[in-house]
């Protein structure tokens, strides 16, 4: 009898506890947002991740960051995006490895009702229109204007006379295409500047070294280089050093990563166009947070750019007023 009483009391207590638990509000999970980068083997995208991670913590979001090993691995990036769509993330932030190739993956996100934010590289507008896909906002630099800054600097440092080699990004890639277009527009007014070689090096340092080494062998008259990113520019600097021409060939890059800044300070490079990838990551995550609250965000959000030279890296003279 005593045993039955204790059992009845125990069951009653468990039922009461269960009723209390059912009545209590469930623990609120942070909304899960995914950032898909081109690669994490680049200082540029590492900085973008840092900016996004800090913003996610501030906004109360659970940020998942994934990337292919190489920027040229479009298929891997597509697979990553499709897998994340299947897991049901609340928002998707993407730096497209291919402006056109990414469209089918975005279409799957659209079909699942997942808002998409694009960073750094725009989706090809014709391909997007044909597929009927939608993205909420673009966050990135004005690559066309950045290319113009690089071209203007090339004219200045060469006195308007140079035999230029160009290291392009990935063919058909909006980012590199815009930078190259802006560069060509800026040097067009200087007939003494001629592009004698132009070839893709897929944004990679090792390939930049190999491609420029071949260029220099075929065109020993080259005395200037424009690389559409710093990784390729730094590869070119290594090839220049091997050729014994360090400091005699003017190199301008794009991104102003730490190694490029060091090369500028040493005289191995003359300039680079600075982007602010950490700021891109921050703005993209903040935009995702607003989207999840049903707030509107601008269609196009541009992050600042600026030219970095030895003069801008130099500390101000003693007693000089600081801005």
Residue pairs with C-beta under 8 A, 6 or more apart in sequence:
29 62
30 60
30 61
30 62
31 60
31 61
31 62
31 90
31 91
31 292
32 61
32 62
32 64
32 87
32 88
32 89
32 90
33 56
33 61
33 62
33 63
33 64
33 89
33 90
33 91
33 92
33 93
33 285
33 288
33 292
34 63
34 64
34 65
34 66
34 84
34 89
34 91
34 92
34 93
35 49
35 52
35 63
35 64
35 65
35 66
35 93
35 94
35 281
35 284
35 285
36 65
36 66
36 67
36 77
36 80
36 81
36 84
36 92
36 93
36 94
36 95
37 45
37 48
37 49
37 65
37 66
37 67
37 95
38 45
38 67
38 68
38 71
38 77
38 95
38 96
38 97
38 120
38 121
39 45
39 67
39 68
39 69
39 70
39 71
40 46
40 49
40 65
40 67
41 69
41 70
42 71
42 203
42 231
42 257
43 255
43 257
43 258
43 259
44 229
44 230
44 255
44 257
44 275
44 277
45 67
45 95
45 277
47 277
47 278
47 281
48 95
48 119
48 120
48 277
48 278
48 280
48 281
49 65
49 281
50 278
50 281
51 277
51 278
51 279
51 280
51 281
51 282
51 285
52 63
52 65
52 93
52 281
52 282
52 284
52 285
53 63
53 65
53 281
54 282
55 281
55 282
55 285
55 286
56 62
56 63
56 285
59 285
59 286
59 288
59 289
60 289
61 285
61 288
61 289
63 285
64 84
64 89
66 80
66 84
67 77
67 80
68 76
68 77
68 80
68 97
69 76
70 204
71 97
71 170
71 202
71 203
71 204
72 97
72 170
72 202
72 203
72 204
73 97
74 97
74 98
74 101
74 102
77 96
77 97
77 98
77 102
77 105
78 101
78 102
78 104
78 105
81 92
81 94
81 102
81 105
81 106
81 108
81 109
82 105
82 108
84 92
85 92
85 105
85 108
85 109
85 112
85 114
88 112
88 114
89 114
90 114
90 288
90 292
91 114
91 115
91 116
91 117
91 288
91 291
91 292
92 109
92 114
92 115
92 116
92 117
93 116
93 117
93 118
93 119
93 284
93 285
93 288
94 102
94 105
94 106
94 116
94 117
94 118
94 119
95 118
95 119
95 120
95 121
96 102
96 118
96 120
96 121
96 122
96 123
97 170
98 170
98 172
98 173
99 121
99 122
99 123
99 124
99 127
99 172
99 173
99 174
100 123
100 124
100 127
100 172
102 123
103 123
103 124
103 127
103 128
103 131
103 133
104 131
106 116
106 123
106 128
106 131
106 133
106 135
107 131
107 132
107 133
109 115
109 116
110 116
110 133
110 134
115 136
115 288
115 291
115 292
116 134
116 135
116 136
117 135
117 136
117 137
117 138
117 139
117 284
117 287
117 288
117 291
118 135
118 137
118 138
118 139
118 140
119 138
119 139
119 140
119 280
119 281
119 284
120 139
120 140
120 141
120 175
120 277
120 280
121 140
121 173
121 174
121 175
122 138
122 140
122 174
122 175
123 133
123 135
124 174
128 135
136 287
136 291
136 297
137 287
137 297
137 298
137 299
137 300
137 301
138 299
138 300
138 301
139 280
139 283
139 284
139 287
139 301
139 303
140 280
140 301
140 302
140 303
141 275
141 276
141 280
141 302
141 303
141 304
141 305
142 302
142 305
143 174
143 175
143 178
143 179
143 182
144 178
144 179
144 181
144 182
145 182
145 305
146 179
146 182
146 254
146 273
146 275
146 305
147 178
147 179
147 180
147 181
147 182
147 183
147 184
147 185
147 186
147 254
147 273
148 182
148 183
148 185
148 186
149 182
149 186
149 273
149 305
149 307
150 179
150 182
150 183
150 186
150 226
150 252
150 254
150 271
150 273
150 307
151 182
151 183
151 184
151 185
151 186
151 187
151 226
152 186
153 252
153 270
153 271
153 307
153 309
154 162
154 164
154 183
154 186
154 187
154 193
154 224
154 226
154 250
154 252
155 186
155 187
155 189
155 190
155 193
157 224
157 250
157 252
157 270
157 271
158 193
158 223
158 224
158 250
160 190
160 192
160 193
161 190
161 192
161 193
162 192
162 193
162 194
162 223
162 224
162 250
163 194
163 196
163 219
163 221
163 222
163 223
163 224
164 187
164 193
164 194
164 195
164 196
164 222
164 224
164 225
164 226
165 195
165 196
165 197
165 198
165 212
165 215
165 216
165 219
165 222
165 224
165 225
165 226
165 236
166 180
166 183
166 195
166 197
166 198
166 199
166 225
166 226
166 227
166 228
167 199
167 200
167 201
167 208
167 211
167 212
167 225
167 226
167 227
167 228
167 232
167 233
167 235
167 236
168 176
168 180
168 198
168 199
168 200
168 201
168 228
169 175
169 176
169 177
169 179
169 200
169 201
169 202
169 203
169 228
169 229
169 232
170 176
170 200
170 202
170 203
171 200
175 228
176 200
176 203
176 228
176 229
179 228
179 254
180 198
180 228
183 226
184 195
187 193
187 195
193 224
196 219
196 221
196 222
197 215
197 218
197 219
197 222
199 211
199 215
200 211
201 207
201 208
201 210
201 211
201 212
201 227
201 232
201 235
203 228
203 229
203 231
203 232
204 231
204 232
204 235
205 231
205 232
205 234
205 235
205 238
206 235
207 232
207 235
208 227
208 231
208 232
208 233
208 234
208 235
208 236
208 239
209 235
209 236
209 238
209 239
210 235
210 239
211 232
211 235
212 225
212 232
212 235
212 236
212 239
212 240
213 239
213 242
213 243
215 222
216 222
216 239
216 240
216 243
216 245
222 249
223 248
223 249
223 250
224 249
224 250
224 251
224 252
225 233
225 236
225 249
225 250
225 251
225 252
226 252
227 233
227 235
227 236
227 251
227 252
227 253
227 254
228 254
229 253
229 254
229 255
230 253
230 254
230 255
230 256
230 257
230 259
230 260
230 272
231 255
231 257
232 253
233 251
233 252
233 253
233 254
233 260
233 263
233 269
233 272
234 253
234 259
234 260
234 263
236 251
237 246
237 251
237 263
237 268
237 269
240 246
240 248
240 249
240 251
240 268
241 268
246 268
247 267
247 268
250 270
251 263
251 268
251 269
251 270
252 269
252 270
252 271
252 272
252 273
253 260
253 269
253 271
253 272
253 273
254 272
254 273
254 275
255 272
255 273
255 274
255 275
255 277
256 272
256 273
256 274
256 275
256 308
257 272
260 269
260 272
260 308
261 272
261 308
261 313
263 269
264 270
264 271
264 272
264 308
264 309
264 310
264 313
265 310
265 313
267 310
270 309
270 310
271 307
271 308
271 309
272 307
272 308
273 305
273 306
273 307
273 308
274 305
274 306
274 307
274 308
275 303
275 305
276 303
276 304
276 305
279 303
279 304
280 303
283 301
283 303
287 297
287 301
290 296
290 297
291 297
306 312
316 322
